[in-house]
Amino acid sequence: MALFKKRTVGKPGEWYYCLEHKKVEEGPECPGKDRFGPYASREEAEHAMQTAQERNLEWETDPKWHDRSDAASGSEDD
């Protein structure tokens, strides 16, 4: 008996965006490494790439994650 069962069929109402096929799927059809989700609606899954791009931009401009100027000047704030 396997400890972990591979889930081959998704739950109704779970939406994913497949990165490989560039399409929205209800329930996981593709491996987890190739998808974003789950999302509550088809519309959210359709905007997965836009959401990811917006989050990446937020993280890239978040001053808490960019202390390069402190390291370059030799000062450290802890």
PDB file of N, CA, C and O in Angstrom:
ATOM      1  N   MET A   1       0.848  -1.182   0.000  1.00  0.00           N
ATOM      2  CA  MET A   1       0.000   0.000   0.000  1.00  0.00           C
ATOM      3  C   MET A   1       0.892   1.244   0.000  1.00  0.00           C
ATOM      4  O   MET A   1       1.795   1.368   0.828  1.00  0.00           O
ATOM      5  N   ALA A   2       0.641   2.127  -0.900  1.00  0.00           N
ATOM      6  CA  ALA A   2       1.434   3.344  -1.023  1.00  0.00           C
ATOM      7  C   ALA A   2       1.078   4.334   0.077  1.00  0.00           C
ATOM      8  O   ALA A   2      -0.079   4.442   0.486  1.00  0.00           O
ATOM      9  N   LEU A   3       2.085   5.048   0.546  1.00  0.00           N
ATOM     10  CA  LEU A   3       1.837   6.075   1.551  1.00  0.00           C
ATOM     11  C   LEU A   3       1.108   7.272   0.967  1.00  0.00           C
ATOM     12  O   LEU A   3       0.230   7.855   1.604  1.00  0.00           O
ATOM     13  N   PHE A   4       1.479   7.624  -0.238  1.00  0.00           N
ATOM     14  CA  PHE A   4       0.875   8.768  -0.897  1.00  0.00           C
ATOM     15  C   PHE A   4       0.277   8.315  -2.213  1.00  0.00           C
ATOM     16  O   PHE A   4       0.953   7.705  -3.041  1.00  0.00           O
ATOM     17  N   LYS A   5      -0.984   8.617  -2.396  1.00  0.00           N
ATOM     18  CA  LYS A   5      -1.645   8.263  -3.646  1.00  0.00           C
ATOM     19  C   LYS A   5      -1.534   9.427  -4.612  1.00  0.00           C
ATOM     20  O   LYS A   5      -1.717  10.585  -4.236  1.00  0.00           O
ATOM     21  N   LYS A   6      -1.239   9.110  -5.840  1.00  0.00           N
ATOM     22  CA  LYS A   6      -1.182  10.124  -6.876  1.00  0.00           C
ATOM     23  C   LYS A   6      -2.608  10.490  -7.253  1.00  0.00           C
ATOM     24  O   LYS A   6      -3.403   9.638  -7.649  1.00  0.00           O
ATOM     25  N   ARG A   7      -2.908  11.747  -7.126  1.00  0.00           N
ATOM     26  CA  ARG A   7      -4.250  12.216  -7.433  1.00  0.00           C
ATOM     27  C   ARG A   7      -4.356  12.424  -8.935  1.00  0.00           C
ATOM     28  O   ARG A   7      -3.695  13.299  -9.493  1.00  0.00           O
ATOM     29  N   THR A   8      -5.172  11.636  -9.577  1.00  0.00           N
ATOM     30  CA  THR A   8      -5.282  11.723 -11.031  1.00  0.00           C
ATOM     31  C   THR A   8      -6.470  12.571 -11.477  1.00  0.00           C
ATOM     32  O   THR A   8      -6.495  13.066 -12.603  1.00  0.00           O
ATOM     33  N   VAL A   9      -7.445  12.737 -10.603  1.00  0.00           N
ATOM     34  CA  VAL A   9      -8.622  13.514 -10.954  1.00  0.00           C
ATOM     35  C   VAL A   9      -8.780  14.628  -9.934  1.00  0.00           C
ATOM     36  O   VAL A   9      -8.691  14.401  -8.728  1.00  0.00           O
ATOM     37  N   GLY A  10      -9.014  15.829 -10.429  1.00  0.00           N
ATOM     38  CA  GLY A  10      -9.180  16.954  -9.528  1.00  0.00           C
ATOM     39  C   GLY A  10     -10.586  17.041  -8.982  1.00  0.00           C
ATOM     40  O   GLY A  10     -11.503  16.358  -9.439  1.00  0.00           O
ATOM     41  N   LYS A  11     -10.728  17.892  -8.003  1.00  0.00           N
ATOM     42  CA  LYS A  11     -12.032  18.137  -7.427  1.00  0.00           C
ATOM     43  C   LYS A  11     -12.788  19.114  -8.319  1.00  0.00           C
ATOM     44  O   LYS A  11     -12.185  20.044  -8.855  1.00  0.00           O
ATOM     45  N   PRO A  12     -14.075  18.927  -8.488  1.00  0.00           N
ATOM     46  CA  PRO A  12     -14.851  19.910  -9.251  1.00  0.00           C
ATOM     47  C   PRO A  12     -14.721  21.284  -8.596  1.00  0.00           C
ATOM     48  O   PRO A  12     -14.792  21.409  -7.374  1.00  0.00           O
ATOM     49  N   GLY A  13     -14.534  22.288  -9.407  1.00  0.00           N
ATOM     50  CA  GLY A  13     -14.391  23.632  -8.888  1.00  0.00           C
ATOM     51  C   GLY A  13     -12.962  24.050  -8.619  1.00  0.00           C
ATOM     52  O   GLY A  13     -12.732  25.210  -8.277  1.00  0.00           O
ATOM     53  N   GLU A  14     -11.990  23.161  -8.758  1.00  0.00           N
ATOM     54  CA  GLU A  14     -10.581  23.521  -8.649  1.00  0.00           C
ATOM     55  C   GLU A  14     -10.062  23.822 -10.049  1.00  0.00           C
ATOM     56  O   GLU A  14     -10.158  22.992 -10.953  1.00  0.00           O
ATOM     57  N   TRP A  15      -9.523  24.997 -10.209  1.00  0.00           N
ATOM     58  CA  TRP A  15      -9.030  25.416 -11.519  1.00  0.00           C
ATOM     59  C   TRP A  15      -7.526  25.631 -11.456  1.00  0.00           C
ATOM     60  O   TRP A  15      -6.997  26.127 -10.461  1.00  0.00           O
ATOM     61  N   TYR A  16      -6.849  25.255 -12.523  1.00  0.00           N
ATOM     62  CA  TYR A  16      -5.397  25.362 -12.620  1.00  0.00           C
ATOM     63  C   TYR A  16      -5.032  25.994 -13.951  1.00  0.00           C
ATOM     64  O   TYR A  16      -5.807  25.960 -14.906  1.00  0.00           O
ATOM     65  N   TYR A  17      -3.828  26.575 -13.998  1.00  0.00           N
ATOM     66  CA  TYR A  17      -3.280  27.058 -15.254  1.00  0.00           C
ATOM     67  C   TYR A  17      -2.060  26.224 -15.566  1.00  0.00           C
ATOM     68  O   TYR A  17      -1.099  26.217 -14.796  1.00  0.00           O
ATOM     69  N   CYS A  18      -2.082  25.515 -16.690  1.00  0.00           N
ATOM     70  CA  CYS A  18      -0.977  24.667 -17.102  1.00  0.00           C
ATOM     71  C   CYS A  18       0.057  25.520 -17.839  1.00  0.00           C
ATOM     72  O   CYS A  18      -0.245  26.143 -18.857  1.00  0.00           O
ATOM     73  N   LEU A  19       1.282  25.534 -17.305  1.00  0.00           N
ATOM     74  CA  LEU A  19       2.361  26.323 -17.895  1.00  0.00           C
ATOM     75  C   LEU A  19       2.878  25.720 -19.187  1.00  0.00           C
ATOM     76  O   LEU A  19       3.342  26.440 -20.071  1.00  0.00           O
ATOM     77  N   GLU A  20       2.800  24.419 -19.299  1.00  0.00           N
ATOM     78  CA  GLU A  20       3.312  23.752 -20.493  1.00  0.00           C
ATOM     79  C   GLU A  20       2.351  23.901 -21.676  1.00  0.00           C
ATOM     80  O   GLU A  20       2.776  24.201 -22.791  1.00  0.00           O
ATOM     81  N   HIS A  21       1.069  23.694 -21.430  1.00  0.00           N
ATOM     82  CA  HIS A  21       0.078  23.758 -22.510  1.00  0.00           C
ATOM     83  C   HIS A  21      -0.558  25.137 -22.653  1.00  0.00           C
ATOM     84  O   HIS A  21      -1.292  25.403 -23.605  1.00  0.00           O
ATOM     85  N   LYS A  22      -0.258  26.021 -21.674  1.00  0.00           N
ATOM     86  CA  LYS A  22      -0.786  27.388 -21.677  1.00  0.00           C
ATOM     87  C   LYS A  22      -2.307  27.395 -21.795  1.00  0.00           C
ATOM     88  O   LYS A  22      -2.895  28.071 -22.639  1.00  0.00           O
ATOM     89  N   LYS A  23      -2.927  26.590 -20.889  1.00  0.00           N
ATOM     90  CA  LYS A  23      -4.388  26.531 -20.890  1.00  0.00           C
ATOM     91  C   LYS A  23      -4.893  26.319 -19.476  1.00  0.00           C
ATOM     92  O   LYS A  23      -4.162  25.884 -18.586  1.00  0.00           O
ATOM     93  N   VAL A  24      -6.173  26.643 -19.297  1.00  0.00           N
ATOM     94  CA  VAL A  24      -6.847  26.461 -18.014  1.00  0.00           C
ATOM     95  C   VAL A  24      -7.412  25.054 -17.959  1.00  0.00           C
ATOM     96  O   VAL A  24      -7.966  24.552 -18.937  1.00  0.00           O
ATOM     97  N   GLU A  25      -7.263  24.417 -16.784  1.00  0.00           N
ATOM     98  CA  GLU A  25      -7.765  23.051 -16.597  1.00  0.00           C
ATOM     99  C   GLU A  25      -8.639  23.007 -15.346  1.00  0.00           C
ATOM    100  O   GLU A  25      -8.333  23.658 -14.347  1.00  0.00           O
ATOM    101  N   GLU A  26      -9.706  22.252 -15.402  1.00  0.00           N
ATOM    102  CA  GLU A  26     -10.477  22.009 -14.186  1.00  0.00           C
ATOM    103  C   GLU A  26      -9.942  20.725 -13.581  1.00  0.00           C
ATOM    104  O   GLU A  26      -9.972  19.665 -14.207  1.00  0.00           O
ATOM    105  N   GLY A  27      -9.458  20.834 -12.372  1.00  0.00           N
ATOM    106  CA  GLY A  27      -8.805  19.689 -11.744  1.00  0.00           C
ATOM    107  C   GLY A  27      -7.418  19.535 -12.328  1.00  0.00           C
ATOM    108  O   GLY A  27      -7.187  19.937 -13.469  1.00  0.00           O
ATOM    109  N   PRO A  28      -6.490  18.966 -11.581  1.00  0.00           N
ATOM    110  CA  PRO A  28      -5.136  18.851 -12.109  1.00  0.00           C
ATOM    111  C   PRO A  28      -5.037  17.771 -13.176  1.00  0.00           C
ATOM    112  O   PRO A  28      -5.212  16.584 -12.901  1.00  0.00           O
ATOM    113  N   GLU A  29      -4.755  18.201 -14.388  1.00  0.00           N
ATOM    114  CA  GLU A  29      -4.540  17.255 -15.479  1.00  0.00           C
ATOM    115  C   GLU A  29      -3.041  17.026 -15.692  1.00  0.00           C
ATOM    116  O   GLU A  29      -2.616  15.935 -16.073  1.00  0.00           O
ATOM    117  N   CYS A  30      -2.256  18.062 -15.441  1.00  0.00           N
ATOM    118  CA  CYS A  30      -0.811  17.999 -15.663  1.00  0.00           C
ATOM    119  C   CYS A  30      -0.082  17.935 -14.318  1.00  0.00           C
ATOM    120  O   CYS A  30      -0.669  18.253 -13.284  1.00  0.00           O
ATOM    121  N   PRO A  31       1.188  17.529 -14.324  1.00  0.00           N
ATOM    122  CA  PRO A  31       1.956  17.433 -13.081  1.00  0.00           C
ATOM    123  C   PRO A  31       2.058  18.788 -12.367  1.00  0.00           C
ATOM    124  O   PRO A  31       2.004  19.841 -13.003  1.00  0.00           O
ATOM    125  N   GLY A  32       2.203  18.746 -11.060  1.00  0.00           N
ATOM    126  CA  GLY A  32       2.279  19.952 -10.256  1.00  0.00           C
ATOM    127  C   GLY A  32       3.386  20.900 -10.667  1.00  0.00           C
ATOM    128  O   GLY A  32       3.236  22.115 -10.535  1.00  0.00           O
ATOM    129  N   LYS A  33       4.490  20.374 -11.162  1.00  0.00           N
ATOM    130  CA  LYS A  33       5.608  21.222 -11.583  1.00  0.00           C
ATOM    131  C   LYS A  33       5.265  22.070 -12.800  1.00  0.00           C
ATOM    132  O   LYS A  33       5.973  23.029 -13.108  1.00  0.00           O
ATOM    133  N   ASP A  34       4.184  21.725 -13.495  1.00  0.00           N
ATOM    134  CA  ASP A  34       3.809  22.427 -14.719  1.00  0.00           C
ATOM    135  C   ASP A  34       2.554  23.279 -14.579  1.00  0.00           C
ATOM    136  O   ASP A  34       1.962  23.672 -15.584  1.00  0.00           O
ATOM    137  N   ARG A  35       2.139  23.572 -13.340  1.00  0.00           N
ATOM    138  CA  ARG A  35       0.882  24.305 -13.214  1.00  0.00           C
ATOM    139  C   ARG A  35       0.896  25.283 -12.042  1.00  0.00           C
ATOM    140  O   ARG A  35       1.668  25.138 -11.094  1.00  0.00           O
ATOM    141  N   PHE A  36       0.028  26.271 -12.136  1.00  0.00           N
ATOM    142  CA  PHE A  36      -0.284  27.191 -11.046  1.00  0.00           C
ATOM    143  C   PHE A  36      -1.675  26.842 -10.556  1.00  0.00           C
ATOM    144  O   PHE A  36      -2.531  26.445 -11.347  1.00  0.00           O
ATOM    145  N   GLY A  37      -1.909  26.985  -9.270  1.00  0.00           N
ATOM    146  CA  GLY A  37      -3.252  26.758  -8.747  1.00  0.00           C
ATOM    147  C   GLY A  37      -3.210  25.945  -7.482  1.00  0.00           C
ATOM    148  O   GLY A  37      -2.124  25.607  -7.013  1.00  0.00           O
ATOM    149  N   PRO A  38      -4.334  25.623  -6.919  1.00  0.00           N
ATOM    150  CA  PRO A  38      -5.676  25.786  -7.485  1.00  0.00           C
ATOM    151  C   PRO A  38      -6.223  27.198  -7.298  1.00  0.00           C
ATOM    152  O   PRO A  38      -5.844  27.927  -6.382  1.00  0.00           O
ATOM    153  N   TYR A  39      -7.116  27.544  -8.191  1.00  0.00           N
ATOM    154  CA  TYR A  39      -7.844  28.802  -8.138  1.00  0.00           C
ATOM    155  C   TYR A  39      -9.314  28.491  -7.910  1.00  0.00           C
ATOM    156  O   TYR A  39      -9.792  27.407  -8.245  1.00  0.00           O
ATOM    157  N   ALA A  40     -10.022  29.450  -7.340  1.00  0.00           N
ATOM    158  CA  ALA A  40     -11.438  29.256  -7.009  1.00  0.00           C
ATOM    159  C   ALA A  40     -12.339  29.326  -8.237  1.00  0.00           C
ATOM    160  O   ALA A  40     -13.446  28.787  -8.228  1.00  0.00           O
ATOM    161  N   SER A  41     -11.870  29.988  -9.290  1.00  0.00           N
ATOM    162  CA  SER A  41     -12.715  30.130 -10.479  1.00  0.00           C
ATOM    163  C   SER A  41     -11.875  30.024 -11.747  1.00  0.00           C
ATOM    164  O   SER A  41     -10.652  30.161 -11.725  1.00  0.00           O
ATOM    165  N   ARG A  42     -12.562  29.782 -12.833  1.00  0.00           N
ATOM    166  CA  ARG A  42     -11.910  29.713 -14.138  1.00  0.00           C
ATOM    167  C   ARG A  42     -11.258  31.061 -14.478  1.00  0.00           C
ATOM    168  O   ARG A  42     -10.156  31.107 -15.025  1.00  0.00           O
ATOM    169  N   GLU A  43     -11.950  32.146 -14.148  1.00  0.00           N
ATOM    170  CA  GLU A  43     -11.454  33.484 -14.450  1.00  0.00           C
ATOM    171  C   GLU A  43     -10.130  33.757 -13.728  1.00  0.00           C
ATOM    172  O   GLU A  43      -9.209  34.328 -14.313  1.00  0.00           O
ATOM    173  N   GLU A  44     -10.034  33.349 -12.457  1.00  0.00           N
ATOM    174  CA  GLU A  44      -8.773  33.528 -11.728  1.00  0.00           C
ATOM    175  C   GLU A  44      -7.647  32.748 -12.392  1.00  0.00           C
ATOM    176  O   GLU A  44      -6.531  33.251 -12.520  1.00  0.00           O
ATOM    177  N   ALA A  45      -7.933  31.531 -12.811  1.00  0.00           N
ATOM    178  CA  ALA A  45      -6.920  30.700 -13.467  1.00  0.00           C
ATOM    179  C   ALA A  45      -6.497  31.304 -14.805  1.00  0.00           C
ATOM    180  O   ALA A  45      -5.329  31.214 -15.183  1.00  0.00           O
ATOM    181  N   GLU A  46      -7.432  31.913 -15.517  1.00  0.00           N
ATOM    182  CA  GLU A  46      -7.116  32.538 -16.804  1.00  0.00           C
ATOM    183  C   GLU A  46      -6.138  33.696 -16.634  1.00  0.00           C
ATOM    184  O   GLU A  46      -5.387  34.013 -17.556  1.00  0.00           O
ATOM    185  N   HIS A  47      -6.142  34.328 -15.462  1.00  0.00           N
ATOM    186  CA  HIS A  47      -5.266  35.467 -15.192  1.00  0.00           C
ATOM    187  C   HIS A  47      -4.035  35.071 -14.377  1.00  0.00           C
ATOM    188  O   HIS A  47      -3.379  35.934 -13.792  1.00  0.00           O
ATOM    189  N   ALA A  48      -3.721  33.798 -14.333  1.00  0.00           N
ATOM    190  CA  ALA A  48      -2.615  33.298 -13.506  1.00  0.00           C
ATOM    191  C   ALA A  48      -1.285  33.944 -13.867  1.00  0.00           C
ATOM    192  O   ALA A  48      -0.531  34.329 -12.974  1.00  0.00           O
ATOM    193  N   MET A  49      -0.988  34.070 -15.127  1.00  0.00           N
ATOM    194  CA  MET A  49       0.296  34.633 -15.541  1.00  0.00           C
ATOM    195  C   MET A  49       0.374  36.117 -15.184  1.00  0.00           C
ATOM    196  O   MET A  49       1.429  36.597 -14.769  1.00  0.00           O
ATOM    197  N   GLN A  50      -0.717  36.837 -15.338  1.00  0.00           N
ATOM    198  CA  GLN A  50      -0.753  38.247 -14.972  1.00  0.00           C
ATOM    199  C   GLN A  50      -0.578  38.405 -13.461  1.00  0.00           C
ATOM    200  O   GLN A  50       0.153  39.284 -13.005  1.00  0.00           O
ATOM    201  N   THR A  51      -1.246  37.557 -12.694  1.00  0.00           N
ATOM    202  CA  THR A  51      -1.115  37.588 -11.239  1.00  0.00           C
ATOM    203  C   THR A  51       0.324  37.312 -10.827  1.00  0.00           C
ATOM    204  O   THR A  51       0.864  37.997  -9.959  1.00  0.00           O
ATOM    205  N   ALA A  52       0.942  36.321 -11.438  1.00  0.00           N
ATOM    206  CA  ALA A  52       2.337  35.988 -11.130  1.00  0.00           C
ATOM    207  C   ALA A  52       3.259  37.153 -11.473  1.00  0.00           C
ATOM    208  O   ALA A  52       4.178  37.465 -10.715  1.00  0.00           O
ATOM    209  N   GLN A  53       3.018  37.787 -12.598  1.00  0.00           N
ATOM    210  CA  GLN A  53       3.851  38.921 -13.007  1.00  0.00           C
ATOM    211  C   GLN A  53       3.712  40.080 -12.013  1.00  0.00           C
ATOM    212  O   GLN A  53       4.701  40.725 -11.664  1.00  0.00           O
ATOM    213  N   GLU A  54       2.476  40.342 -11.559  1.00  0.00           N
ATOM    214  CA  GLU A  54       2.251  41.414 -10.586  1.00  0.00           C
ATOM    215  C   GLU A  54       2.931  41.098  -9.252  1.00  0.00           C
ATOM    216  O   GLU A  54       3.521  41.983  -8.633  1.00  0.00           O
ATOM    217  N   ARG A  55       2.850  39.854  -8.813  1.00  0.00           N
ATOM    218  CA  ARG A  55       3.488  39.465  -7.553  1.00  0.00           C
ATOM    219  C   ARG A  55       5.004  39.538  -7.663  1.00  0.00           C
ATOM    220  O   ARG A  55       5.671  39.970  -6.723  1.00  0.00           O
ATOM    221  N   ASN A  56       5.553  39.124  -8.789  1.00  0.00           N
ATOM    222  CA  ASN A  56       7.005  39.208  -8.992  1.00  0.00           C
ATOM    223  C   ASN A  56       7.471  40.660  -8.913  1.00  0.00           C
ATOM    224  O   ASN A  56       8.498  40.955  -8.302  1.00  0.00           O
ATOM    225  N   LEU A  57       6.711  41.566  -9.535  1.00  0.00           N
ATOM    226  CA  LEU A  57       7.064  42.976  -9.509  1.00  0.00           C
ATOM    227  C   LEU A  57       7.008  43.511  -8.078  1.00  0.00           C
ATOM    228  O   LEU A  57       7.885  44.273  -7.669  1.00  0.00           O
ATOM    229  N   GLU A  58       5.987  43.121  -7.315  1.00  0.00           N
ATOM    230  CA  GLU A  58       5.897  43.536  -5.912  1.00  0.00           C
ATOM    231  C   GLU A  58       7.117  43.066  -5.126  1.00  0.00           C
ATOM    232  O   GLU A  58       7.701  43.836  -4.363  1.00  0.00           O
ATOM    233  N   TRP A  59       7.500  41.814  -5.309  1.00  0.00           N
ATOM    234  CA  TRP A  59       8.643  41.266  -4.584  1.00  0.00           C
ATOM    235  C   TRP A  59       9.947  41.935  -5.008  1.00  0.00           C
ATOM    236  O   TRP A  59      10.810  42.205  -4.173  1.00  0.00           O
ATOM    237  N   GLU A  60      10.087  42.200  -6.301  1.00  0.00           N
ATOM    238  CA  GLU A  60      11.310  42.818  -6.786  1.00  0.00           C
ATOM    239  C   GLU A  60      11.485  44.242  -6.268  1.00  0.00           C
ATOM    240  O   GLU A  60      12.612  44.717  -6.128  1.00  0.00           O
ATOM    241  N   THR A  61      10.386  44.920  -5.986  1.00  0.00           N
ATOM    242  CA  THR A  61      10.456  46.303  -5.515  1.00  0.00           C
ATOM    243  C   THR A  61      10.237  46.430  -4.017  1.00  0.00           C
ATOM    244  O   THR A  61      10.167  47.549  -3.509  1.00  0.00           O
ATOM    245  N   ASP A  62      10.126  45.336  -3.301  1.00  0.00           N
ATOM    246  CA  ASP A  62       9.926  45.348  -1.854  1.00  0.00           C
ATOM    247  C   ASP A  62      11.253  45.662  -1.170  1.00  0.00           C
ATOM    248  O   ASP A  62      12.209  44.898  -1.305  1.00  0.00           O
ATOM    249  N   PRO A  63      11.326  46.766  -0.445  1.00  0.00           N
ATOM    250  CA  PRO A  63      12.605  47.145   0.178  1.00  0.00           C
ATOM    251  C   PRO A  63      13.089  46.151   1.240  1.00  0.00           C
ATOM    252  O   PRO A  63      14.284  46.106   1.535  1.00  0.00           O
ATOM    253  N   LYS A  64      12.197  45.368   1.810  1.00  0.00           N
ATOM    254  CA  LYS A  64      12.615  44.384   2.814  1.00  0.00           C
ATOM    255  C   LYS A  64      13.493  43.301   2.204  1.00  0.00           C
ATOM    256  O   LYS A  64      14.262  42.660   2.921  1.00  0.00           O
ATOM    257  N   TRP A  65      13.396  43.086   0.907  1.00  0.00           N
ATOM    258  CA  TRP A  65      14.151  42.016   0.255  1.00  0.00           C
ATOM    259  C   TRP A  65      15.386  42.527  -0.461  1.00  0.00           C
ATOM    260  O   TRP A  65      16.146  41.741  -1.027  1.00  0.00           O
ATOM    261  N   HIS A  66      15.591  43.823  -0.443  1.00  0.00           N
ATOM    262  CA  HIS A  66      16.730  44.395  -1.165  1.00  0.00           C
ATOM    263  C   HIS A  66      17.579  45.220  -0.218  1.00  0.00           C
ATOM    264  O   HIS A  66      17.360  46.421  -0.063  1.00  0.00           O
ATOM    265  N   ASP A  67      18.542  44.581   0.411  1.00  0.00           N
ATOM    266  CA  ASP A  67      19.431  45.286   1.319  1.00  0.00           C
ATOM    267  C   ASP A  67      20.812  45.475   0.705  1.00  0.00           C
ATOM    268  O   ASP A  67      21.791  45.665   1.426  1.00  0.00           O
ATOM    269  N   ARG A  68      20.896  45.426  -0.611  1.00  0.00           N
ATOM    270  CA  ARG A  68      22.174  45.581  -1.297  1.00  0.00           C
ATOM    271  C   ARG A  68      22.822  46.924  -0.986  1.00  0.00           C
ATOM    272  O   ARG A  68      24.044  46.992  -0.854  1.00  0.00           O
ATOM    273  N   SER A  69      22.041  47.991  -0.866  1.00  0.00           N
ATOM    274  CA  SER A  69      22.625  49.302  -0.584  1.00  0.00           C
ATOM    275  C   SER A  69      23.268  49.326   0.799  1.00  0.00           C
ATOM    276  O   SER A  69      24.294  49.980   0.987  1.00  0.00           O
ATOM    277  N   ASP A  70      22.673  48.613   1.784  1.00  0.00           N
ATOM    278  CA  ASP A  70      23.271  48.517   3.106  1.00  0.00           C
ATOM    279  C   ASP A  70      24.573  47.739   3.065  1.00  0.00           C
ATOM    280  O   ASP A  70      25.553  48.129   3.699  1.00  0.00           O
ATOM    281  N   ALA A  71      24.590  46.640   2.323  1.00  0.00           N
ATOM    282  CA  ALA A  71      25.783  45.813   2.229  1.00  0.00           C
ATOM    283  C   ALA A  71      26.907  46.563   1.504  1.00  0.00           C
ATOM    284  O   ALA A  71      28.078  46.431   1.858  1.00  0.00           O
ATOM    285  N   ALA A  72      26.545  47.335   0.505  1.00  0.00           N
ATOM    286  CA  ALA A  72      27.542  48.074  -0.265  1.00  0.00           C
ATOM    287  C   ALA A  72      28.175  49.179   0.562  1.00  0.00           C
ATOM    288  O   ALA A  72      29.359  49.474   0.404  1.00  0.00           O
ATOM    289  N   SER A  73      27.373  49.806   1.463  1.00  0.00           N
ATOM    290  CA  SER A  73      27.911  50.902   2.267  1.00  0.00           C
ATOM    291  C   SER A  73      28.619  50.397   3.521  1.00  0.00           C
ATOM    292  O   SER A  73      29.299  51.163   4.204  1.00  0.00           O
ATOM    293  N   GLY A  74      28.461  49.111   3.825  1.00  0.00           N
ATOM    294  CA  GLY A  74      29.145  48.517   4.961  1.00  0.00           C
ATOM    295  C   GLY A  74      28.359  48.591   6.257  1.00  0.00           C
ATOM    296  O   GLY A  74      28.836  48.118   7.288  1.00  0.00           O
ATOM    297  N   SER A  75      27.171  49.171   6.232  1.00  0.00           N
ATOM    298  CA  SER A  75      26.374  49.241   7.452  1.00  0.00           C
ATOM    299  C   SER A  75      25.320  48.139   7.437  1.00  0.00           C
ATOM    300  O   SER A  75      24.828  47.735   6.384  1.00  0.00           O
ATOM    301  N   GLU A  76      24.993  47.670   8.624  1.00  0.00           N
ATOM    302  CA  GLU A  76      23.980  46.629   8.764  1.00  0.00           C
ATOM    303  C   GLU A  76      22.984  47.033   9.823  1.00  0.00           C
ATOM    304  O   GLU A  76      23.370  47.438  10.920  1.00  0.00           O
ATOM    305  N   ASP A  77      21.702  46.928   9.508  1.00  0.00           N
ATOM    306  CA  ASP A  77      20.642  47.203  10.475  1.00  0.00           C
ATOM    307  C   ASP A  77      19.973  45.896  10.814  1.00  0.00           C
ATOM    308  O   ASP A  77      19.356  45.283   9.943  1.00  0.00           O
ATOM    309  N   ASP A  78      20.072  45.447  12.053  1.00  0.00           N
ATOM    310  CA  ASP A  78      19.407  44.210  12.478  1.00  0.00           C
ATOM    311  C   ASP A  78      18.460  44.496  13.589  1.00  0.00           C
ATOM    312  O   ASP A  78      17.801  43.584  14.088  1.00  0.00           O
TER     313      ASP A  78
END
